[in-house]
Amino acid sequence: MKYTNCVVVLLSAFVLTGCSSFSSSDDEETLGTRVINYQEVEGEITDLIIPPDLTNPESQGYFVTISGGVSDSSSSGVQLAKVSNVEVRRDAYRRWLLVDKTPSEIWPLAKEFLQSFGFKIKKEDEALGIIETEYLESDPDVPDSSLGGFRAMLSDILKAKYALPIADKYRIRIEATDDKSSSEVYLSLRSIEEVVIDETTLWQSRAKDAELETEMLLRLMVFLGSDQSDAINKIQETAEVEKLPVSVYKTKSGYATLVFPYDPPKAWAHLGWAMDELDIDIEDSDPFEQSYYVNLVRTNDRGFFSKLMGKSAETISVQLVVKQLEEGHSQVVFNDLSEENEQKTIDFSFIFFKELADQF
């Protein structure tokens, strides 16, 4: 009887709370106020549900045990100069920064920024302009907007906080502008969460917390030298651009091609962003040729979308080249560099480009 009464009370509170329980906080209202804390992942991560990445888990050291504290980047005794002007740019899919410094000047600042949160650097390639961290567990006190309406409502009623084991990592990509005097800085977040399957604890990919990614972009602006209130205004004032379709087509050779409604320079930039979102291992890039050289993981038995990747996973090397298709449109050409079975690679080109197109 007591149990029934408890359920009735909870359901009554749910009804009284109404639709407002499901409304999430707008990032413009919470921007600059969120508490961000990271800590070491407890225990060793041994059993994994691999997220649908295209990078090689062996070569990139995915899901290793995270240890060590905050790196003291000031121990070198070098005082890094802050930036005088940081602007925000936005298109239909993302925000990024336009900074009035060269990539070589921003590089140590971006690295120090990530280390200031306790992140270890997993990959750094200044020639490519990519800095990528290991995973760190985020603070278990997750905002209501990330819990979902029903659990947030229960949290309010029971005055309880949900300890959700979530780990995050970041990638910062720095590219020179056409005149080489400034830089474009992209920050992307990737998360995993712990789940229980058959009494076994595993890690799997988690949907991106877009508010957290925006908050970290704000923190990066401030770290680079912007005033916080000014940075918040710049992020909030950037107008969103209408989304345009990105499509996959079949070429005469049988391979897939990815078609952007942009000329090659802009299509190349969008392609780089989409690969950041998928955490793809970029081996090399050529902005003049507008190409990327990447390492992709393919599974023999389950295809690209498999979350469980065992011995059947294999890595192939691919060149992606952006070419003019017609005025205002470009296509991405898929060139296999691994001399694999052609039909097998053709099939994979469609799976891979479909996943890229889904990012838009």
VENHUNOR-V846216 format. One record per residue. N is the residue number from 1. PSI is psi as a letter, one per 20 degrees, with the letter a starting at -180 (999 if undefined). OMEGA is omega in radians with two decimals (999 if undefined). BURIAL is b if it has 16 or more other C-alpha atoms within 10 Angstrom, else e. Layout:
n=N psi=PSI omega=OMEGA burial=BURIAL
n=N psi=PSI omega=OMEGA burial=BURIAL
//
This chain:
n=1 psi=g omega=3.11 burial=e
n=2 psi=h omega=3.14 burial=e
n=3 psi=g omega=3.14 burial=e
n=4 psi=g omega=3.13 burial=e
n=5 psi=h omega=3.14 burial=e
n=6 psi=g omega=3.14 burial=e
n=7 psi=g omega=3.14 burial=e
n=8 psi=g omega=3.14 burial=e
n=9 psi=g omega=-3.13 burial=e
n=10 psi=g omega=-3.14 burial=b
n=11 psi=h omega=3.11 burial=e
n=12 psi=g omega=3.12 burial=e
n=13 psi=h omega=3.13 burial=e
n=14 psi=g omega=-3.14 burial=b
n=15 psi=g omega=-3.12 burial=e
n=16 psi=h omega=-3.14 burial=e
n=17 psi=h omega=3.04 burial=e
n=18 psi=a omega=-3.05 burial=e
n=19 psi=i omega=-3.10 burial=e
n=20 psi=h omega=3.12 burial=e
n=21 psi=h omega=-3.06 burial=b
n=22 psi=i omega=-3.12 burial=b
n=23 psi=p omega=3.12 burial=e
n=24 psi=q omega=-3.13 burial=e
n=25 psi=p omega=3.09 burial=e
n=26 psi=p omega=-3.08 burial=e
n=27 psi=h omega=3.11 burial=b
n=28 psi=h omega=-3.14 burial=e
n=29 psi=h omega=-3.05 burial=e
n=30 psi=i omega=-3.07 burial=e
n=31 psi=p omega=3.12 burial=b
n=32 psi=i omega=-3.10 burial=b
n=33 psi=i omega=-3.06 burial=e
n=34 psi=p omega=3.08 burial=e
n=35 psi=p omega=-3.14 burial=e
n=36 psi=o omega=3.10 burial=e
n=37 psi=p omega=3.08 burial=e
n=38 psi=q omega=-3.13 burial=b
n=39 psi=r omega=3.13 burial=b
n=40 psi=q omega=3.04 burial=b
n=41 psi=p omega=-3.12 burial=b
n=42 psi=p omega=3.11 burial=e
n=43 psi=r omega=-3.11 burial=e
n=44 psi=p omega=3.11 burial=e
n=45 psi=o omega=-3.06 burial=b
n=46 psi=g omega=-3.13 burial=e
n=47 psi=p omega=-2.97 burial=e
n=48 psi=q omega=2.81 burial=b
n=49 psi=o omega=-3.03 burial=b
n=50 psi=p omega=3.06 burial=b
n=51 psi=r omega=-3.06 burial=b
n=52 psi=m omega=3.10 burial=b
n=53 psi=r omega=3.02 burial=b
n=54 psi=j omega=-3.14 burial=b
n=55 psi=r omega=-3.11 burial=b
n=56 psi=o omega=-3.09 burial=b
n=57 psi=h omega=-3.14 burial=b
n=58 psi=g omega=-3.09 burial=e
n=59 psi=h omega=-3.07 burial=e
n=60 psi=i omega=3.05 burial=e
n=61 psi=l omega=-3.10 burial=e
n=62 psi=q omega=2.96 burial=b
n=63 psi=k omega=3.05 burial=b
n=64 psi=r omega=3.07 burial=e
n=65 psi=p omega=-3.09 burial=b
n=66 psi=p omega=-3.11 burial=b
n=67 psi=r omega=3.12 burial=b
n=68 psi=q omega=-3.09 burial=e
n=69 psi=a omega=-3.12 burial=e
n=70 psi=p omega=3.11 burial=e
n=71 psi=p omega=3.13 burial=b
n=72 psi=n omega=-3.08 burial=e
n=73 psi=i omega=-3.14 burial=b
n=74 psi=i omega=-3.08 burial=e
n=75 psi=i omega=3.14 burial=e
n=76 psi=i omega=3.14 burial=e
n=77 psi=j omega=-3.13 burial=e
n=78 psi=p omega=3.11 burial=e
n=79 psi=o omega=-3.10 burial=e
n=80 psi=p omega=-3.11 burial=e
n=81 psi=p omega=3.11 burial=e
n=82 psi=r omega=-3.05 burial=e
n=83 psi=q omega=-3.08 burial=b
n=84 psi=h omega=-3.07 burial=e
n=85 psi=p omega=3.10 burial=e
n=86 psi=p omega=3.12 burial=b
n=87 psi=r omega=3.13 burial=b
n=88 psi=p omega=3.05 burial=b
n=89 psi=q omega=-3.12 burial=b
n=90 psi=q omega=2.93 burial=e
n=91 psi=b omega=-3.05 burial=e
n=92 psi=i omega=-2.97 burial=e
n=93 psi=i omega=-2.93 burial=e
n=94 psi=r omega=2.92 burial=b
n=95 psi=q omega=3.02 burial=b
n=96 psi=r omega=-3.05 burial=b
n=97 psi=q omega=2.99 burial=b
n=98 psi=o omega=-2.99 burial=b
n=99 psi=p omega=-3.07 burial=b
n=100 psi=l omega=3.05 burial=b
n=101 psi=q omega=3.11 burial=b
n=102 psi=q omega=3.11 burial=b
n=103 psi=h omega=-3.13 burial=b
n=104 psi=h omega=3.10 burial=e
n=105 psi=h omega=-3.13 burial=b
n=106 psi=h omega=-3.03 burial=b
n=107 psi=g omega=-3.11 burial=b
n=108 psi=h omega=3.11 burial=e
n=109 psi=g omega=3.13 burial=b
n=110 psi=g omega=3.12 burial=b
n=111 psi=g omega=3.13 burial=b
n=112 psi=h omega=3.12 burial=b
n=113 psi=g omega=-3.14 burial=b
n=114 psi=g omega=-3.14 burial=b
n=115 psi=h omega=-3.13 burial=b
n=116 psi=i omega=3.07 burial=b
n=117 psi=j omega=3.13 burial=b
n=118 psi=j omega=-3.10 burial=b
n=119 psi=p omega=2.95 burial=b
n=120 psi=q omega=3.14 burial=b
n=121 psi=p omega=3.14 burial=b
n=122 psi=h omega=-3.10 burial=e
n=123 psi=p omega=3.04 burial=e
n=124 psi=p omega=-3.13 burial=b
n=125 psi=n omega=-3.05 burial=e
n=126 psi=h omega=3.11 burial=e
n=127 psi=h omega=3.08 burial=e
n=128 psi=i omega=-3.11 burial=e
n=129 psi=k omega=-3.06 burial=b
n=130 psi=p omega=2.99 burial=b
n=131 psi=p omega=-3.10 burial=b
n=132 psi=p omega=-3.07 burial=b
n=133 psi=r omega=2.88 burial=b
n=134 psi=r omega=3.07 burial=b
n=135 psi=q omega=2.93 burial=b
n=136 psi=q omega=3.11 burial=b
n=137 psi=p omega=-3.14 burial=b
n=138 psi=r omega=3.12 burial=b
n=139 psi=p omega=-3.09 burial=b
n=140 psi=i omega=3.11 burial=b
n=141 psi=n omega=-3.04 burial=b
n=142 psi=p omega=3.12 burial=b
n=143 psi=q omega=-3.14 burial=e
n=144 psi=h omega=-3.10 burial=b
n=145 psi=h omega=3.11 burial=b
n=146 psi=i omega=-3.14 burial=b
n=147 psi=h omega=-2.99 burial=b
n=148 psi=q omega=-3.01 burial=e
n=149 psi=g omega=-3.04 burial=b
n=150 psi=g omega=-3.13 burial=e
n=151 psi=h omega=3.08 burial=b
n=152 psi=h omega=3.11 burial=b
n=153 psi=g omega=3.11 burial=b
n=154 psi=h omega=3.11 burial=b
n=155 psi=h omega=3.12 burial=e
n=156 psi=g omega=-3.09 burial=e
n=157 psi=g omega=-3.06 burial=e
n=158 psi=i omega=-3.10 burial=e
n=159 psi=k omega=-3.10 burial=e
n=160 psi=q omega=3.08 burial=e
n=161 psi=p omega=-3.09 burial=b
n=162 psi=p omega=3.09 burial=e
n=163 psi=n omega=-3.12 burial=e
n=164 psi=o omega=3.12 burial=b
n=165 psi=o omega=-3.12 burial=b
n=166 psi=p omega=3.09 burial=b
n=167 psi=p omega=-3.09 burial=b
n=168 psi=q omega=2.93 burial=b
n=169 psi=q omega=-3.07 burial=b
n=170 psi=q omega=2.99 burial=b
n=171 psi=p omega=3.02 burial=b
n=172 psi=p omega=3.11 burial=b
n=173 psi=p omega=-3.08 burial=b
n=174 psi=p omega=-3.14 burial=b
n=175 psi=q omega=3.09 burial=b
n=176 psi=q omega=3.04 burial=b
n=177 psi=r omega=-3.08 burial=b
n=178 psi=h omega=-3.12 burial=e
n=179 psi=i omega=3.07 burial=e
n=180 psi=j omega=-3.09 burial=e
n=181 psi=i omega=-3.12 burial=e
n=182 psi=r omega=-3.10 burial=b
n=183 psi=q omega=2.96 burial=b
n=184 psi=p omega=-3.07 burial=b
n=185 psi=p omega=-3.13 burial=b
n=186 psi=p omega=3.08 burial=b
n=187 psi=p omega=3.12 burial=b
n=188 psi=q omega=-3.11 burial=b
n=189 psi=q omega=3.01 burial=b
n=190 psi=p omega=-3.03 burial=b
n=191 psi=q omega=2.97 burial=b
n=192 psi=q omega=3.11 burial=b
n=193 psi=q omega=-3.14 burial=b
n=194 psi=p omega=3.10 burial=b
n=195 psi=r omega=3.11 burial=b
n=196 psi=p omega=3.11 burial=e
n=197 psi=o omega=-3.13 burial=e
n=198 psi=l omega=3.09 burial=e
n=199 psi=j omega=3.09 burial=e
n=200 psi=p omega=3.14 burial=e
n=201 psi=p omega=-3.12 burial=e
n=202 psi=r omega=3.06 burial=b
n=203 psi=p omega=3.09 burial=b
n=204 psi=r omega=-3.13 burial=b
n=205 psi=q omega=-3.09 burial=b
n=206 psi=q omega=3.10 burial=e
n=207 psi=q omega=-3.09 burial=e
n=208 psi=p omega=2.99 burial=b
n=209 psi=n omega=-3.04 burial=e
n=210 psi=h omega=3.13 burial=e
n=211 psi=h omega=3.12 burial=b
n=212 psi=g omega=3.13 burial=b
n=213 psi=g omega=3.10 burial=b
n=214 psi=h omega=3.12 burial=b
n=215 psi=g omega=3.13 burial=b
n=216 psi=h omega=3.06 burial=b
n=217 psi=h omega=3.06 burial=b
n=218 psi=g omega=3.13 burial=b
n=219 psi=h omega=3.12 burial=b
n=220 psi=g omega=3.09 burial=b
n=221 psi=g omega=-3.13 burial=b
n=222 psi=g omega=3.14 burial=b
n=223 psi=h omega=3.14 burial=b
n=224 psi=i omega=3.06 burial=b
n=225 psi=i omega=-3.13 burial=b
n=226 psi=q omega=2.96 burial=b
n=227 psi=p omega=-3.02 burial=e
n=228 psi=g omega=-3.12 burial=e
n=229 psi=h omega=3.10 burial=e
n=230 psi=g omega=3.12 burial=e
n=231 psi=g omega=3.11 burial=b
n=232 psi=g omega=3.13 burial=b
n=233 psi=g omega=-3.13 burial=e
n=234 psi=h omega=3.13 burial=b
n=235 psi=g omega=-3.10 burial=b
n=236 psi=h omega=-3.07 burial=e
n=237 psi=i omega=-3.11 burial=e
n=238 psi=o omega=-3.08 burial=e
n=239 psi=p omega=3.11 burial=e
n=240 psi=p omega=-3.13 burial=e
n=241 psi=q omega=-3.13 burial=e
n=242 psi=p omega=3.13 burial=e
n=243 psi=q omega=3.09 burial=e
n=244 psi=q omega=-3.05 burial=e
n=245 psi=p omega=3.01 burial=e
n=246 psi=p omega=-2.95 burial=b
n=247 psi=q omega=3.09 burial=b
n=248 psi=p omega=3.13 burial=b
n=249 psi=r omega=3.08 burial=e
n=250 psi=p omega=3.12 burial=e
n=251 psi=r omega=3.13 burial=e
n=252 psi=h omega=3.14 burial=e
n=253 psi=i omega=-3.13 burial=e
n=254 psi=h omega=-3.14 burial=e
n=255 psi=q omega=3.04 burial=b
n=256 psi=q omega=2.99 burial=b
n=257 psi=q omega=-3.13 burial=b
n=258 psi=p omega=-3.05 burial=b
n=259 psi=p omega=3.09 burial=b
n=260 psi=q omega=3.07 burial=b
n=261 psi=l omega=-3.12 burial=b
n=262 psi=r omega=2.98 burial=b
n=263 psi=r omega=-3.01 burial=b
n=264 psi=g omega=-3.10 burial=b
n=265 psi=g omega=-3.14 burial=b
n=266 psi=h omega=3.10 burial=b
n=267 psi=h omega=3.13 burial=b
n=268 psi=g omega=3.11 burial=b
n=269 psi=g omega=3.12 burial=e
n=270 psi=h omega=3.10 burial=b
n=271 psi=g omega=3.10 burial=b
n=272 psi=g omega=3.11 burial=b
n=273 psi=g omega=-3.13 burial=b
n=274 psi=h omega=3.11 burial=b
n=275 psi=h omega=2.99 burial=b
n=276 psi=g omega=-3.12 burial=b
n=277 psi=h omega=-3.14 burial=b
n=278 psi=j omega=3.10 burial=b
n=279 psi=l omega=-3.08 burial=b
n=280 psi=q omega=3.14 burial=b
n=281 psi=o omega=3.12 burial=b
n=282 psi=o omega=-3.11 burial=b
n=283 psi=h omega=-3.12 burial=e
n=284 psi=r omega=3.08 burial=e
n=285 psi=q omega=3.14 burial=b
n=286 psi=n omega=-3.11 burial=e
n=287 psi=h omega=3.12 burial=e
n=288 psi=g omega=3.07 burial=e
n=289 psi=i omega=-3.08 burial=e
n=290 psi=l omega=-3.13 burial=b
n=291 psi=q omega=3.03 burial=b
n=292 psi=q omega=3.00 burial=b
n=293 psi=o omega=-3.00 burial=b
n=294 psi=q omega=3.03 burial=b
n=295 psi=p omega=-3.07 burial=b
n=296 psi=q omega=3.10 burial=b
n=297 psi=p omega=3.12 burial=b
n=298 psi=q omega=3.10 burial=b
n=299 psi=p omega=-3.08 burial=b
n=300 psi=h omega=-2.98 burial=e
n=301 psi=h omega=-3.03 burial=e
n=302 psi=i omega=3.14 burial=e
n=303 psi=a omega=-3.02 burial=b
n=304 psi=h omega=-2.98 burial=b
n=305 psi=j omega=3.14 burial=b
n=306 psi=p omega=3.05 burial=b
n=307 psi=h omega=3.13 burial=b
n=308 psi=o omega=-3.06 burial=e
n=309 psi=o omega=-3.13 burial=b
n=310 psi=c omega=-3.08 burial=e
n=311 psi=i omega=-3.09 burial=e
n=312 psi=i omega=-3.13 burial=e
n=313 psi=p omega=3.11 burial=b
n=314 psi=q omega=-3.11 burial=e
n=315 psi=p omega=3.03 burial=b
n=316 psi=q omega=3.12 burial=b
n=317 psi=p omega=-3.02 burial=b
n=318 psi=q omega=2.97 burial=b
n=319 psi=p omega=3.08 burial=b
n=320 psi=o omega=-3.08 burial=b
n=321 psi=p omega=3.10 burial=b
n=322 psi=p omega=-3.12 burial=b
n=323 psi=q omega=3.10 burial=b
n=324 psi=p omega=3.10 burial=b
n=325 psi=g omega=3.02 burial=b
n=326 psi=r omega=-3.09 burial=e
n=327 psi=p omega=3.13 burial=e
n=328 psi=j omega=3.13 burial=e
n=329 psi=q omega=3.13 burial=b
n=330 psi=q omega=3.07 burial=b
n=331 psi=q omega=3.08 burial=b
n=332 psi=p omega=-3.12 burial=b
n=333 psi=p omega=-3.12 burial=b
n=334 psi=o omega=3.11 burial=b
n=335 psi=o omega=3.12 burial=b
n=336 psi=p omega=-3.13 burial=b
n=337 psi=j omega=-3.03 burial=e
n=338 psi=i omega=-3.13 burial=e
n=339 psi=l omega=3.14 burial=e
n=340 psi=r omega=3.02 burial=e
n=341 psi=p omega=-2.97 burial=e
n=342 psi=g omega=-3.09 burial=e
n=343 psi=h omega=3.11 burial=e
n=344 psi=g omega=3.14 burial=e
n=345 psi=h omega=3.08 burial=b
n=346 psi=g omega=3.12 burial=b
n=347 psi=g omega=-3.12 burial=e
n=348 psi=h omega=-3.14 burial=b
n=349 psi=h omega=3.11 burial=b
n=350 psi=g omega=3.13 burial=b
n=351 psi=g omega=-3.10 burial=b
n=352 psi=g omega=-3.13 burial=b
n=353 psi=h omega=3.08 burial=b
n=354 psi=g omega=3.12 burial=b
n=355 psi=h omega=3.07 burial=b
n=356 psi=g omega=-3.13 burial=b
n=357 psi=h omega=-3.13 burial=b
n=358 psi=i omega=3.11 burial=e
n=359 psi=i omega=-3.07 burial=e
n=360 psi=999 omega=999 burial=e
//
